[in-house]
Amino acid sequence: KQMIRTEYLKASIRAKVEHPFRILKCQFGFRKAIYRGLPKNDNKLAVLFALGNLLRVDQMIRSARG
């Protein structure tokens, strides 16, 4: 039983971590890194995560209104 609980805990944590990456891949088309240099890739990921956060906040506001 303890092992099953541990697996459920790991799965719930994994789901929370993987959700933002799904938003990046599906909504913004970030499939793989283009090798333009690490700083540029890092900046692009930072901007995409910021856009993903704005999208989540927008969804939360819309669901709270109605």
Secondary structure, 3 states (H helix, E strand, C coil): CHHHHHHHHHHHHHHHHHHHHHHHHHHCCCCCCCCCCHHHHHHHHHHHHHHHHHHHHHHHHHHHHC
